[in-house]
Amino acid sequence: MFRDHRLDFTNFDGDLLRRAREKNNLKQDRFDHRLYSDLLKASNEMAELTSQGNTTWPALMQDLWASFYKAAPDVLPTTQVDPAHRVNREFLERILEADATEEARATTMLDELSSGLAALAAGQELLKEISDRPELQEAMDAADEAAQASASGDPDGDTKADALAAGATESLQQAARSLRQAVRKSVNKGKEEAKNLQTALGGWGLEAGDLQQLPIDERLTVARQLLTPRLVKVANLVGRFRAIARARQKEKLKRDRDEIHGITFGNDLARLLPSELTALQHPVRKLDFYRRYTEKQLMQYELREKTPQGRGPIIALIDASGSMAGEPMDWAIGVALALVDTAHRQKRRAAVAFFTTKIKAEFEFPIGKIDPRKFAEVASIGASGGTDYKPALARGLEIITTTDYKKADIVMVTDGVCELPAGFQAEFLAEKTRMGFRCWTILIGDDTAADSLREWSDRVWPVRALTEDVAGEVFSDVY
């Protein structure tokens, strides 16, 4: 009466089953496939690399990416993988066994950008290793033939494909030592690239999460910019200067936190008057000291906590004239971005403007917002042209007048010598007094102009050597 609806697999189309099998050896869901697809669309390098290998190479590249990205990489059962792509399994197992892969995953796991850069570096090295090792190349060629046989539509194609795929896998197993060496070199490259990115981000005071706000193509662009030799050098400077700035300001905060307001009574040993402490050296007065200590009747300083005052923006004006090219420019950018970090922690706006005889480029850093693209843009500014202070200081005044706070700090870094027009200097000093902002100048090289700069600067640092000590002095004062 009832028909049996159970499926009969005795005549199931084997070719359909083959097509349903995975090309990837590592288990991945739709979200993983979409992320990798977006990465290929965003990165011409990755797309080009994926197209260079044999038929099974694209799937191996995706498995390589997933081995860095997945939280818990899970290898699919052999029966679920297309026979022609099982040759990749030998590579994947060696990749997952490598210590370098596990070390890289500390920074790449669940971060598609870091995983993509690591996979790109590792894939480039692996492809090179395969082409340089005949035993590996032969195995990949056999896998390529297997894939072609499977797709040929020939009645005997499946049998031929299985034989070729099995032969390719066996060849790789026999070349185990060569395979391990190739994989080790490739994953070490991937680990190195992931480490370089983390180091570069750390120098700028960024984390991988700070890039998540950007689309993947922009993240790749910013990451590539931050990994260029010049920006890596600047990042190292910024990282050191940020650490110095934080240390100097922490010392200053600790030193200036309280001020003496009067004399009171208590038993705080750190605040006792020196006259009270001398009693400990007298056999009779010592007993009186202990009594008054118990009763909190020792004379001590009364301290009053200083109330932090809200301050305005920090504005860094960087001379971008031709003579600043090279180390002076990098040093100045390092100081400027360390000041931006200070502003960010103090919830102050910040701006960095590059000037010659006019404003060359300007970048604003709003309160509480970090835009990694701006760091790369700031560090990429080149040097050319002459020097004129007036446009830079005029722009500094304009920025101050458009903020909520009158108090601010302008820090100029220059190696040029020029005079401010008398009328503008008088106007600048009048506004400086009225609005209560401070102006600091770092003069690199020629110190003959220091006296004229002091006419409108709170302090001038004539600098012969671009050292961390000078930067530390700036960070101590600009707080």
Rosetta blueprint (number, residue, H / E / L):
1 M L
2 F L
3 R L
4 D L
5 H L
6 R L
7 L L
8 D L
9 F L
10 T L
11 N L
12 F L
13 D L
14 G H
15 D H
16 L H
17 L H
18 R H
19 R H
20 A H
21 R L
22 E E
23 K L
24 N L
25 N L
26 L E
27 K L
28 Q L
29 D L
30 R H
31 F H
32 D H
33 H H
34 R H
35 L H
36 Y H
37 S H
38 D H
39 L H
40 L H
41 K H
42 A H
43 S L
44 N H
45 E H
46 M H
47 A H
48 E H
49 L H
50 T H
51 S L
52 Q L
53 G L
54 N L
55 T L
56 T L
57 W H
58 P H
59 A H
60 L H
61 M H
62 Q H
63 D H
64 L H
65 W H
66 A H
67 S H
68 F H
69 Y H
70 K L
71 A L
72 A L
73 P L
74 D L
75 V E
76 L L
77 P L
78 T H
79 T H
80 Q H
81 V E
82 D L
83 P H
84 A H
85 H H
86 R L
87 V H
88 N H
89 R H
90 E H
91 F H
92 L H
93 E H
94 R H
95 I H
96 L H
97 E H
98 A L
99 D H
100 A H
101 T H
102 E H
103 E H
104 A H
105 R H
106 A H
107 T H
108 T H
109 M L
110 L L
111 D L
112 E H
113 L H
114 S H
115 S H
116 G H
117 L H
118 A H
119 A H
120 L H
121 A H
122 A H
123 G H
124 Q H
125 E H
126 L H
127 L H
128 K H
129 E H
130 I H
131 S H
132 D H
133 R L
134 P H
135 E H
136 L H
137 Q H
138 E H
139 A H
140 M H
141 D H
142 A H
143 A H
144 D H
145 E H
146 A H
147 A H
148 Q H
149 A H
150 S H
151 A L
152 S L
153 G L
154 D L
155 P L
156 D L
157 G H
158 D H
159 T H
160 K H
161 A H
162 D H
163 A H
164 L H
165 A H
166 A H
167 G H
168 A H
169 T H
170 E H
171 S H
172 L H
173 Q H
174 Q H
175 A L
176 A H
177 R H
178 S H
179 L H
180 R H
181 Q H
182 A H
183 V H
184 R H
185 K H
186 S H
187 V H
188 N H
189 K H
190 G H
191 K H
192 E H
193 E H
194 A H
195 K H
196 N H
197 L H
198 Q H
199 T H
200 A H
201 L H
202 G H
203 G H
204 W L
205 G L
206 L L
207 E L
208 A H
209 G H
210 D H
211 L H
212 Q L
213 Q L
214 L L
215 P L
216 I H
217 D H
218 E H
219 R H
220 L H
221 T H
222 V H
223 A H
224 R H
225 Q H
226 L H
227 L L
228 T L
229 P H
230 R H
231 L H
232 V H
233 K H
234 V H
235 A H
236 N H
237 L H
238 V H
239 G H
240 R H
241 F H
242 R H
243 A H
244 I H
245 A H
246 R H
247 A H
248 R H
249 Q H
250 K H
251 E H
252 K H
253 L H
254 K H
255 R H
256 D H
257 R L
258 D E
259 E E
260 I E
261 H E
262 G E
263 I E
264 T E
265 F E
266 G E
267 N L
268 D L
269 L H
270 A H
271 R H
272 L E
273 L L
274 P H
275 S H
276 E H
277 L H
278 T H
279 A H
280 L H
281 Q H
282 H L
283 P L
284 V L
285 R H
286 K H
287 L H
288 D H
289 F H
290 Y H
291 R H
292 R H
293 Y H
294 T H
295 E L
296 K L
297 Q L
298 L E
299 M E
300 Q E
301 Y E
302 E E
303 L E
304 R E
305 E E
306 K L
307 T L
308 P L
309 Q L
310 G L
311 R L
312 G L
313 P L
314 I E
315 I E
316 A E
317 L E
318 I E
319 D E
320 A L
321 S L
322 G H
323 S H
324 M H
325 A L
326 G L
327 E H
328 P H
329 M H
330 D H
331 W H
332 A H
333 I H
334 G H
335 V H
336 A H
337 L H
338 A H
339 L H
340 V H
341 D H
342 T H
343 A H
344 H H
345 R H
346 Q L
347 K L
348 R L
349 R L
350 A E
351 A E
352 V E
353 A E
354 F E
355 F E
356 T L
357 T L
358 K L
359 I E
360 K E
361 A E
362 E E
363 F E
364 E E
365 F E
366 P L
367 I L
368 G L
369 K L
370 I L
371 D L
372 P H
373 R H
374 K H
375 F H
376 A H
377 E H
378 V H
379 A H
380 S L
381 I L
382 G L
383 A L
384 S L
385 G L
386 G L
387 T L
388 D L
389 Y H
390 K H
391 P H
392 A H
393 L H
394 A H
395 R H
396 G H
397 L H
398 E H
399 I H
400 I H
401 T H
402 T L
403 T L
404 D L
405 Y L
406 K L
407 K L
408 A L
409 D E
410 I E
411 V E
412 M E
413 V E
414 T E
415 D L
416 G L
417 V L
418 C L
419 E L
420 L L
421 P L
422 A H
423 G H
424 F H
425 Q H
426 A H
427 E H
428 F H
429 L H
430 A H
431 E H
432 K H
433 T H
434 R H
435 M H
436 G L
437 F L
438 R E
439 C E
440 W E
441 T E
442 I E
443 L E
444 I E
445 G L
446 D L
447 D L
448 T L
449 A L
450 A H
451 D H
452 S H
453 L H
454 R H
455 E L
456 W L
457 S L
458 D L
459 R E
460 V E
461 W E
462 P E
463 V E
464 R L
465 A L
466 L L
467 T L
468 E H
469 D H
470 V H
471 A H
472 G H
473 E H
474 V H
475 F H
476 S H
477 D H
478 V L
479 Y L
